[in-house]
């Protein structure tokens, strides 16, 4: 993620219950540590979202975030081949 967004991941706060953090707080932190605008054209956080998502390791995310694990299980129930 560092090379995609140009950020130092160590500057991002560690929340024990990430799924309980308000979305506006997450947006603010990402915009602040990257220096990129949230909305906008090329070079904005939104324009890079799919690049970041493509690099997510599902196994690591599920292990660290119970809400993500539940989400992936729901997707697997629909189509077991959809999430590896």
C-alpha beads as a LAMMPS data file, in Angstrom:
LAMMPS data file: protein, C-alpha beads

84 atoms
83 bonds

1 atom types
1 bond types

-500.0 500.0 xlo xhi
-500.0 500.0 ylo yhi
-500.0 500.0 zlo zhi

Masses

1 110.0

Atoms # bond

1 1 1 0.000 0.000 0.000
2 1 1 2.871 2.363 0.712
3 1 1 4.034 2.388 -2.905
4 1 1 0.494 2.810 -4.257
5 1 1 -0.590 5.655 -2.001
6 1 1 2.799 7.096 -1.212
7 1 1 2.388 6.874 2.532
8 1 1 4.297 5.720 5.537
9 1 1 2.041 3.045 7.041
10 1 1 3.666 3.519 10.441
11 1 1 1.941 6.925 10.609
12 1 1 -1.511 5.315 10.532
13 1 1 -3.066 4.773 13.940
14 1 1 -3.598 1.206 15.090
15 1 1 -7.209 0.695 16.145
16 1 1 -7.996 -2.544 17.983
17 1 1 -11.555 -2.496 16.573
18 1 1 -11.190 -0.999 13.122
19 1 1 -14.760 -1.854 12.160
20 1 1 -15.980 0.525 14.887
21 1 1 -13.999 3.542 13.632
22 1 1 -16.148 6.105 11.838
23 1 1 -15.640 6.182 8.078
24 1 1 -15.074 9.941 8.163
25 1 1 -12.207 9.380 10.632
26 1 1 -10.578 6.828 8.330
27 1 1 -10.943 9.156 5.349
28 1 1 -9.396 12.018 7.313
29 1 1 -6.416 9.912 8.409
30 1 1 -5.765 8.544 4.912
31 1 1 -5.984 12.001 3.347
32 1 1 -3.674 13.433 6.009
33 1 1 -0.951 10.753 5.799
34 1 1 -0.984 10.541 1.999
35 1 1 -1.419 14.214 1.226
36 1 1 -3.911 13.153 -1.458
37 1 1 -7.431 14.536 -1.749
38 1 1 -10.173 12.008 -1.033
39 1 1 -12.301 13.046 -3.996
40 1 1 -11.199 14.274 -7.327
41 1 1 -9.650 13.067 -10.509
42 1 1 -6.321 11.438 -11.136
43 1 1 -4.157 11.199 -8.078
44 1 1 -6.994 11.181 -5.571
45 1 1 -7.514 8.429 -3.012
46 1 1 -10.695 7.318 -4.786
47 1 1 -8.865 6.990 -8.093
48 1 1 -6.409 4.576 -6.456
49 1 1 -8.923 2.548 -4.423
50 1 1 -9.111 -0.439 -6.772
51 1 1 -5.331 -0.632 -7.071
52 1 1 -5.131 -0.833 -3.278
53 1 1 -7.971 -3.383 -3.066
54 1 1 -6.280 -5.605 -5.637
55 1 1 -3.265 -5.859 -3.324
56 1 1 -5.218 -6.762 -0.181
57 1 1 -4.284 -10.135 1.271
58 1 1 -7.641 -11.618 2.184
59 1 1 -6.149 -14.049 4.703
60 1 1 -4.346 -11.277 6.608
61 1 1 -7.328 -8.921 6.545
62 1 1 -9.704 -11.632 7.752
63 1 1 -7.339 -12.563 10.588
64 1 1 -7.093 -8.949 11.757
65 1 1 -10.652 -7.748 11.215
66 1 1 -13.627 -9.847 12.359
67 1 1 -16.036 -7.824 10.202
68 1 1 -13.936 -8.594 7.115
69 1 1 -13.849 -12.289 8.032
70 1 1 -17.660 -12.313 8.279
71 1 1 -17.930 -10.492 4.955
72 1 1 -15.636 -12.974 3.193
73 1 1 -17.560 -15.908 4.671
74 1 1 -20.801 -14.422 3.299
75 1 1 -19.223 -14.105 -0.151
76 1 1 -17.898 -17.675 -0.002
77 1 1 -21.385 -18.909 0.865
78 1 1 -22.652 -17.364 -2.370
79 1 1 -19.782 -18.625 -4.531
80 1 1 -16.964 -20.631 -2.913
81 1 1 -14.566 -19.863 -5.769
82 1 1 -15.004 -16.081 -5.464
83 1 1 -12.681 -15.489 -2.483
84 1 1 -9.469 -17.416 -2.111

Bonds

1 1 1 2
2 1 2 3
3 1 3 4
4 1 4 5
5 1 5 6
6 1 6 7
7 1 7 8
8 1 8 9
9 1 9 10
10 1 10 11
11 1 11 12
12 1 12 13
13 1 13 14
14 1 14 15
15 1 15 16
16 1 16 17
17 1 17 18
18 1 18 19
19 1 19 20
20 1 20 21
21 1 21 22
22 1 22 23
23 1 23 24
24 1 24 25
25 1 25 26
26 1 26 27
27 1 27 28
28 1 28 29
29 1 29 30
30 1 30 31
31 1 31 32
32 1 32 33
33 1 33 34
34 1 34 35
35 1 35 36
36 1 36 37
37 1 37 38
38 1 38 39
39 1 39 40
40 1 40 41
41 1 41 42
42 1 42 43
43 1 43 44
44 1 44 45
45 1 45 46
46 1 46 47
47 1 47 48
48 1 48 49
49 1 49 50
50 1 50 51
51 1 51 52
52 1 52 53
53 1 53 54
54 1 54 55
55 1 55 56
56 1 56 57
57 1 57 58
58 1 58 59
59 1 59 60
60 1 60 61
61 1 61 62
62 1 62 63
63 1 63 64
64 1 64 65
65 1 65 66
66 1 66 67
67 1 67 68
68 1 68 69
69 1 69 70
70 1 70 71
71 1 71 72
72 1 72 73
73 1 73 74
74 1 74 75
75 1 75 76
76 1 76 77
77 1 77 78
78 1 78 79
79 1 79 80
80 1 80 81
81 1 81 82
82 1 82 83
83 1 83 84
